[in-house]
Amino acid sequence: MATATFRLRTNQTDNATISVYLSIGRGKQFLCSTGLTINPKYWKTNKKSLTGYPKNATDPDVKNIKIDLQKLKTHLLNEVNVANAKGTIINSNWVKKQINNCFDRQTDNEIQKDIELVELNKLSVQTQHFINGANTYIHNNGKVGLSKNRVKTLKNFKRIIEDFEKENKSIVYLKEIDFDFEKKFNEWILNKKKFSKNYGGSIIRDLKVICQYAKKKGLEVNNHVKFIKKYKQQRTDKIIQTLSKEELNIIEEWKTDSERLDNARKWIILGCNIGQRGSDLLNITLKNFVNIKGQKYIEITQLKGNKDVLIPSTKQCERILQTGMPYKISNQKLNLYIKEVCELAKINEVIEGDIYDKETNRKIRGFYPKHQLISTHCFRRSFASNYYIKIPTPVLMEITGHTKEATFLEYIKKPKDKTRNANLMLELIELAEQKKESKKETPVIKMNKANG
């Protein structure tokens, strides 16, 4: 039969530790601290043994200690019976655990786990975990890994969250991302930091991505997150810049003795003729140019989506390559040089647009000479805009890498025209029929034996 008694470790201090002595059979005795202390003068010891209880005193603290010890004794003896019934091994660690359970205490390990859980519930921490797992992230389509640009975007998101925390002197926890946080965060993004609506919307998108990631891991995320809405600049507010066919002809014919400017000129022509993102464009070399059945193509694998694309090499591309392939430079330098090229080539029409201001670190809308508004991002838009009338939208999207027609049309700021593709298809059908009829009308000369 199990017994539980209590002892003082010493009677020489004002606060002596009370231990419990649990015996559950021969060779199975355990002496463990209860975590309670008492002044020895209030302790009543059995004359025949070291066991005892607090004396009947008027001090309320002493009374509470006695109540706690009685509670612990009952708890231990009950748990011994449960453990014996289940076949659970009883040892010193088991006794210590039951003491902590009785008084609802946390062990050092449990406290450490709570500290770690608090740390894990920080938005910035989960963002870093997401970044750390970039190489093994699995997309819905089965693709594995995040691109370098995506990782760069997430690192920037983490920096923004940390800036927000620093300015507001508070940590952002997953459980605290509620309506008030959403309102405060959006006001900070749009009004105080004056980020563009598109950039602000991308920050909110990443916020939702990280919260969804944390939720999949079993962490507690505020239910309001699913109601947070992403946003972007309206199409009517957006101004896009493109180079027309006529302007590209002017740039092609413009001559310079400057090697760097001539190199930039070539990139402008190639970029506006093949419709690729800057990161893909600047990686193109002569090895990407292939000849298939007498026709020259540019064969690349787009970094975004890892998609293989085959692009016809236009006559303008071929003319540019006659004096050699342009050499690779950084996107930053190319953005500077192409503005200079366009200025010298007299692409100076004054138009409305947004220019980056170094002092405010923001874009300022106004009317500027067009050469100031041209960047590498204009290349892909120019290609899509210039060929939109001539080539079916799905074909253009295959080259530019867009997956949704609505996104593509917004990209070039064109309204959806339901009849456009149908009319193009009709023209192709008529052209095919004309070829078919022309073959039928071709006279066939039959050779007879007499003529043979």
C-alpha positions as CSV (number, residue, x, y, z in Angstrom):
1,M,0.0,0.0,0.0
2,A,1.4,3.4,-1.0
3,T,2.0,6.1,1.6
4,A,3.0,9.7,1.4
5,T,4.6,11.7,4.3
6,F,6.4,15.0,4.6
7,R,9.8,16.0,6.0
8,L,11.9,19.1,6.5
9,R,15.3,19.1,4.8
10,T,16.7,21.2,7.7
11,N,15.5,22.9,10.9
12,Q,18.3,25.5,10.9
13,T,16.9,28.1,8.6
14,D,14.0,30.4,8.5
15,N,12.7,28.8,5.3
16,A,13.3,25.1,5.3
17,T,12.3,23.1,2.2
18,I,9.5,20.6,2.6
19,S,10.0,17.2,0.9
20,V,7.6,14.4,0.2
21,Y,8.5,10.8,1.0
22,L,6.5,8.5,-1.3
23,S,6.7,4.7,-0.6
24,I,5.0,2.3,-3.0
25,G,6.6,-0.9,-1.9
26,R,9.8,-2.5,-0.9
27,G,12.7,-0.8,-2.7
28,K,10.5,1.8,-4.2
29,Q,10.8,4.9,-2.0
30,F,11.2,8.4,-3.4
31,L,12.2,11.6,-1.6
32,C,11.4,14.7,-3.6
33,S,11.1,18.4,-2.9
34,T,7.6,19.8,-2.9
35,G,8.8,23.3,-3.8
36,L,7.2,24.6,-0.6
37,T,9.1,26.1,2.3
38,I,8.2,26.9,6.0
39,N,9.8,28.3,9.1
40,P,10.8,25.3,11.2
41,K,9.1,26.8,14.3
42,Y,5.8,26.1,12.6
43,W,6.6,22.5,11.8
44,K,5.4,19.6,14.0
45,T,7.6,16.6,13.7
46,N,6.6,13.1,14.8
47,K,8.7,12.0,17.7
48,K,9.2,8.6,16.3
49,S,10.2,9.7,12.8
50,L,11.2,12.7,10.7
51,T,7.7,13.0,9.2
52,G,5.3,15.8,10.1
53,Y,2.9,18.5,9.2
54,P,2.6,22.3,9.9
55,K,1.4,23.1,13.4
56,N,-2.1,24.4,13.9
57,A,-1.2,28.1,13.8
58,T,-3.2,31.2,13.2
59,D,-0.8,32.4,10.5
60,P,-2.8,32.2,7.2
61,D,0.3,31.2,5.2
62,V,1.0,28.2,7.5
63,K,-2.6,27.2,7.1
64,N,-2.4,27.4,3.3
65,I,0.8,25.3,3.3
66,K,-1.0,22.6,5.3
67,I,-3.9,22.6,2.9
68,D,-1.5,22.3,-0.1
69,L,0.3,19.3,1.5
70,Q,-2.9,17.5,2.1
71,K,-3.9,18.2,-1.5
72,L,-0.6,16.9,-2.7
73,K,-0.8,13.7,-0.6
74,T,-4.3,12.9,-2.0
75,H,-3.1,13.7,-5.5
76,L,0.0,11.5,-5.3
77,L,-1.9,8.5,-3.9
78,N,-4.6,8.7,-6.5
79,E,-2.1,9.0,-9.4
80,V,-0.1,6.0,-8.0
81,N,-3.3,3.9,-8.3
82,V,-3.8,5.2,-11.9
83,A,-0.2,4.5,-12.8
84,N,-0.4,0.9,-11.4
85,A,-3.6,0.2,-13.3
86,K,-1.9,1.4,-16.6
87,G,1.4,-0.3,-15.9
88,T,3.2,3.1,-15.9
89,I,6.7,3.1,-14.5
90,I,7.0,5.2,-11.3
91,N,10.3,6.8,-10.7
92,S,11.7,10.1,-9.3
93,N,10.9,12.0,-12.5
94,W,7.3,10.7,-12.4
95,V,7.0,11.9,-8.8
96,K,8.4,15.4,-9.7
97,K,6.0,15.6,-12.6
98,Q,3.0,14.8,-10.4
99,I,4.1,17.4,-7.9
100,N,4.2,20.0,-10.6
101,N,0.8,18.9,-12.0
102,C,-0.8,19.1,-8.6
103,F,0.3,22.7,-8.2
104,D,-0.1,23.6,-11.9
105,R,3.6,24.5,-12.1
106,Q,5.7,24.6,-15.2
107,T,9.0,22.9,-15.3
108,D,12.1,24.5,-16.7
109,N,11.5,22.6,-20.0
110,E,7.9,23.7,-20.1
111,I,8.9,27.3,-19.5
112,Q,11.5,27.0,-22.2
113,K,8.9,25.6,-24.6
114,D,6.6,28.5,-23.8
115,I,9.4,30.9,-24.6
116,E,10.1,29.2,-27.8
117,L,6.4,29.2,-28.7
118,V,6.2,32.9,-28.1
119,E,9.2,33.3,-30.4
120,L,7.7,31.1,-33.1
121,N,4.5,33.2,-33.0
122,K,6.4,36.3,-34.2
123,L,5.5,37.2,-37.8
124,S,9.2,38.1,-38.5
125,V,10.4,34.8,-37.2
126,Q,8.0,32.8,-39.4
127,T,9.0,34.9,-42.4
128,Q,12.6,33.9,-41.7
129,H,11.6,30.2,-41.4
130,F,9.8,30.5,-44.7
131,I,12.9,32.0,-46.3
132,N,15.1,29.2,-44.8
133,G,12.9,26.6,-46.4
134,A,13.0,28.3,-49.9
135,N,14.8,25.5,-51.6
136,T,12.3,22.8,-50.5
137,Y,9.1,24.9,-50.9
138,I,6.6,22.9,-53.0
139,H,4.2,24.9,-55.3
140,N,0.7,23.8,-56.1
141,N,1.9,22.7,-59.6
142,G,4.5,20.4,-58.1
143,K,7.5,22.7,-58.7
144,V,10.1,22.7,-55.9
145,G,11.9,25.8,-54.7
146,L,11.5,29.6,-54.7
147,S,13.2,31.8,-57.2
148,K,16.0,34.2,-56.2
149,N,13.7,37.2,-56.8
150,R,11.0,35.7,-54.7
151,V,13.4,35.1,-51.8
152,K,14.6,38.7,-52.2
153,T,11.0,39.9,-52.0
154,L,10.4,37.9,-48.8
155,K,13.6,39.3,-47.2
156,N,12.4,42.8,-48.0
157,F,9.0,42.0,-46.5
158,K,10.8,40.8,-43.3
159,R,12.7,44.1,-43.2
160,I,9.5,46.1,-43.6
161,I,7.8,44.2,-40.7
162,E,10.9,44.9,-38.5
163,D,10.8,48.6,-39.4
164,F,7.0,48.7,-38.5
165,E,7.8,47.0,-35.2
166,K,10.6,49.4,-34.4
167,E,8.5,52.5,-35.2
168,N,5.6,51.2,-33.2
169,K,7.7,49.8,-30.4
170,S,5.8,46.5,-30.4
171,I,6.3,43.0,-31.9
172,V,3.8,41.7,-34.4
173,Y,2.5,38.3,-33.3
174,L,0.4,36.0,-35.5
175,K,-2.5,36.0,-33.0
176,E,-2.6,39.8,-33.0
177,I,-3.1,40.3,-36.7
178,D,-6.7,41.5,-36.3
179,F,-8.8,44.3,-37.8
180,D,-7.1,47.0,-35.8
181,F,-3.7,45.8,-36.9
182,E,-4.8,45.6,-40.6
183,K,-6.0,49.2,-40.4
184,K,-2.9,50.5,-38.6
185,F,-0.5,48.6,-40.9
186,N,-2.2,49.8,-44.1
187,E,-2.1,53.4,-42.8
188,W,1.6,53.0,-42.1
189,I,2.3,51.5,-45.6
190,L,0.2,54.0,-47.7
191,N,0.2,57.2,-45.6
192,K,3.4,57.3,-43.6
193,K,5.8,55.3,-45.8
194,K,3.9,56.5,-48.9
195,F,4.5,53.2,-50.7
196,S,2.6,52.8,-54.0
197,K,-0.7,50.9,-54.0
198,N,0.9,48.1,-56.0
199,Y,3.8,47.8,-53.6
200,G,1.6,48.0,-50.6
201,G,-0.6,45.3,-52.1
202,S,2.4,43.1,-52.6
203,I,3.3,43.5,-48.9
204,I,-0.2,42.5,-47.8
205,R,0.0,39.5,-50.2
206,D,3.2,38.4,-48.5
207,L,1.6,38.9,-45.1
208,K,-1.2,36.5,-46.0
209,V,1.3,34.0,-47.5
210,I,3.4,33.9,-44.2
211,C,0.3,33.6,-42.1
212,Q,-1.0,30.7,-44.2
213,Y,2.4,29.0,-43.9
214,A,2.4,29.4,-40.1
215,K,-1.2,28.0,-39.9
216,K,-0.1,24.9,-41.8
217,K,2.6,24.4,-39.2
218,G,-0.1,24.3,-36.5
219,L,0.6,27.7,-35.0
220,E,-2.3,29.8,-33.9
221,V,-3.1,32.6,-36.4
222,N,-5.8,35.2,-35.9
223,N,-8.9,34.3,-37.9
224,H,-9.1,37.8,-39.2
225,V,-6.2,37.1,-41.6
226,K,-8.6,35.4,-44.1
227,F,-10.6,38.6,-44.3
228,I,-7.6,40.8,-45.1
229,K,-7.9,42.0,-48.7
230,K,-5.0,42.5,-51.1
231,Y,-5.1,45.6,-53.3
232,K,-3.4,47.2,-56.2
233,Q,-3.3,50.4,-58.3
234,Q,-6.4,50.6,-60.5
235,R,-5.8,50.3,-64.2
236,T,-7.2,53.8,-64.8
237,D,-4.5,55.2,-62.5
238,K,-1.7,53.3,-64.1
239,I,0.5,54.9,-66.8
240,I,2.6,52.5,-68.9
241,Q,5.5,53.5,-71.1
242,T,6.3,51.8,-74.4
243,L,8.4,52.4,-77.4
244,S,6.5,52.3,-80.7
245,K,7.7,50.6,-83.9
246,E,8.6,54.1,-85.3
247,E,10.6,55.0,-82.2
248,L,12.4,51.6,-82.4
249,N,13.3,52.3,-86.0
250,I,14.8,55.7,-84.9
251,I,16.8,54.0,-82.2
252,E,18.0,51.3,-84.6
253,E,19.3,53.9,-87.1
254,W,20.9,56.1,-84.5
255,K,24.6,55.9,-84.5
256,T,27.2,56.5,-81.8
257,D,30.9,56.1,-81.3
258,S,30.3,55.2,-77.6
259,E,30.7,51.4,-77.1
260,R,28.5,51.4,-73.9
261,L,25.7,53.4,-75.6
262,D,25.8,51.3,-78.7
263,N,25.6,48.2,-76.5
264,A,22.6,49.7,-74.7
265,R,21.0,50.5,-78.1
266,K,21.3,46.9,-79.1
267,W,19.7,45.7,-75.9
268,I,16.8,48.1,-76.5
269,I,16.1,46.6,-79.9
270,L,16.5,43.0,-78.8
271,G,14.4,43.6,-75.6
272,C,11.5,45.2,-77.6
273,N,11.5,42.4,-80.2
274,I,11.6,39.3,-77.9
275,G,9.3,40.4,-75.0
276,Q,11.3,38.9,-72.1
277,R,11.8,40.1,-68.5
278,G,15.0,42.0,-67.9
279,S,16.5,39.0,-65.9
280,D,15.9,36.7,-68.9
281,L,16.9,39.2,-71.5
282,L,20.4,40.0,-70.1
283,N,21.2,36.3,-69.9
284,I,20.7,35.7,-73.6
285,T,23.9,34.8,-75.6
286,L,24.5,33.6,-79.2
287,K,24.0,30.1,-77.9
288,N,20.3,30.9,-77.5
289,F,19.9,31.6,-81.2
290,V,18.9,28.4,-83.0
291,N,18.0,27.5,-86.6
292,I,15.0,25.3,-87.2
293,K,14.0,24.5,-90.8
294,G,15.7,27.6,-92.1
295,Q,14.1,29.9,-89.6
296,K,16.0,31.6,-86.8
297,Y,14.6,31.4,-83.2
298,I,15.7,32.5,-79.8
299,E,15.4,29.6,-77.3
300,I,15.3,30.4,-73.6
301,T,14.1,29.0,-70.3
302,Q,12.4,31.8,-68.3
303,L,13.6,32.1,-64.8
304,K,10.1,32.7,-63.5
305,G,8.1,29.5,-63.8
306,N,11.1,27.7,-65.4
307,K,9.2,27.8,-68.7
308,D,10.8,26.9,-72.1
309,V,10.0,29.5,-74.8
310,L,10.8,29.6,-78.5
311,I,10.7,33.1,-80.0
312,P,11.0,34.0,-83.7
313,S,14.0,36.2,-84.4
314,T,12.7,39.3,-86.2
315,K,14.5,41.0,-89.1
316,Q,15.3,43.9,-86.8
317,C,17.0,41.5,-84.4
318,E,19.0,40.0,-87.3
319,R,20.2,43.5,-88.4
320,I,21.3,44.3,-84.8
321,L,23.3,41.0,-84.6
322,Q,25.2,41.7,-87.8
323,T,27.6,43.8,-85.8
324,G,27.7,41.3,-82.9
325,M,25.7,40.3,-79.8
326,P,25.5,43.0,-77.1
327,Y,27.5,42.1,-74.0
328,K,25.9,41.6,-70.6
329,I,25.8,44.5,-68.1
330,S,23.8,45.0,-64.9
331,N,20.2,45.9,-65.1
332,Q,20.9,49.0,-63.1
333,K,23.5,50.3,-65.6
334,L,21.3,49.4,-68.5
335,N,18.5,51.5,-67.1
336,L,20.8,54.5,-66.9
337,Y,22.3,54.0,-70.4
338,I,19.0,53.5,-72.3
339,K,17.7,56.8,-71.0
340,E,20.8,58.4,-72.4
341,V,20.4,56.6,-75.7
342,C,16.8,57.7,-76.0
343,E,17.6,61.3,-75.2
344,L,20.4,61.4,-77.9
345,A,18.1,59.7,-80.3
346,K,15.5,62.5,-79.7
347,I,12.8,60.4,-78.0
348,N,11.8,63.6,-76.2
349,E,8.0,63.8,-76.5
350,V,6.7,65.3,-73.2
351,I,4.3,62.8,-71.7
352,E,2.8,61.9,-68.3
353,G,4.5,59.4,-66.1
354,D,6.2,58.6,-62.8
355,I,9.8,59.3,-62.0
356,Y,11.7,58.0,-59.0
357,D,12.8,60.8,-56.6
358,K,16.0,60.0,-54.6
359,E,15.2,62.5,-51.9
360,T,11.7,61.1,-51.0
361,N,12.6,57.6,-52.1
362,R,9.2,57.6,-54.0
363,K,7.9,58.0,-57.5
364,I,6.5,61.4,-58.4
365,R,3.9,61.8,-61.2
366,G,4.3,64.6,-63.7
367,F,5.0,65.5,-67.3
368,Y,8.5,64.6,-68.4
369,P,10.5,64.1,-71.7
370,K,9.9,60.5,-72.7
371,H,13.5,59.4,-72.5
372,Q,13.4,60.0,-68.7
373,L,10.6,57.5,-68.3
374,I,12.1,54.6,-70.3
375,S,13.4,51.6,-68.4
376,T,14.2,47.9,-69.1
377,H,10.6,47.1,-67.9
378,C,9.3,49.0,-71.0
379,F,10.9,46.4,-73.3
380,R,8.5,43.6,-72.6
381,R,5.5,46.0,-72.6
382,S,6.6,47.5,-75.9
383,F,6.8,44.0,-77.5
384,A,3.3,43.0,-76.2
385,S,1.7,46.4,-77.2
386,N,3.3,46.5,-80.7
387,Y,2.3,43.0,-81.6
388,Y,-1.1,43.0,-79.9
389,I,-2.9,43.9,-83.1
390,K,-1.0,41.4,-85.3
391,I,-0.7,38.3,-83.1
392,P,-3.4,36.3,-81.2
393,T,-3.3,37.0,-77.5
394,P,-2.5,33.4,-76.4
395,V,0.6,33.4,-78.7
396,L,1.8,36.7,-77.1
397,M,1.1,35.3,-73.6
398,E,3.2,32.2,-74.4
399,I,6.2,34.4,-75.2
400,T,5.8,37.0,-72.5
401,G,5.1,34.4,-69.8
402,H,1.7,35.6,-68.7
403,T,-0.8,32.9,-67.6
404,K,-4.0,34.9,-67.5
405,E,-5.4,37.0,-70.3
406,A,-6.9,39.5,-67.8
407,T,-3.4,40.0,-66.3
408,F,-1.9,40.4,-69.8
409,L,-4.4,43.0,-70.9
410,E,-3.9,44.9,-67.7
411,Y,-0.2,44.7,-68.3
412,I,-0.5,46.5,-71.6
413,K,-3.5,48.5,-70.5
414,K,-5.9,47.2,-73.1
415,P,-9.6,46.5,-72.7
416,K,-10.8,42.9,-73.5
417,D,-12.0,42.7,-77.1
418,K,-14.1,39.6,-77.5
419,T,-14.0,39.9,-81.3
420,R,-10.3,40.4,-81.7
421,N,-9.1,36.7,-81.6
422,A,-12.2,35.6,-83.5
423,N,-11.4,38.1,-86.3
424,L,-7.7,37.0,-86.4
425,M,-8.9,33.4,-86.6
426,L,-11.2,34.3,-89.4
427,E,-8.3,35.9,-91.3
428,L,-6.2,32.8,-90.9
429,I,-9.0,30.6,-92.0
430,E,-9.6,32.8,-95.1
431,L,-5.9,32.7,-95.8
432,A,-5.8,28.9,-95.6
433,E,-8.8,28.7,-97.9
434,Q,-7.1,31.0,-100.4
435,K,-4.1,28.7,-100.4
436,K,-6.3,25.7,-100.8
437,E,-8.2,27.2,-103.8
438,S,-4.9,28.4,-105.5
439,K,-3.7,24.8,-105.4
440,K,-7.0,23.6,-107.1
441,E,-6.7,26.2,-109.8
442,T,-3.1,25.2,-110.7
443,P,-3.3,23.5,-114.2
444,V,-2.2,19.9,-114.2
445,I,-0.6,18.8,-117.5
446,K,-1.3,15.1,-118.1
447,M,1.1,13.2,-120.3
448,N,-0.3,10.7,-122.8
449,K,1.5,7.9,-124.5
450,A,1.7,9.8,-127.8
451,N,3.3,12.8,-126.1
452,G,5.3,10.7,-123.9
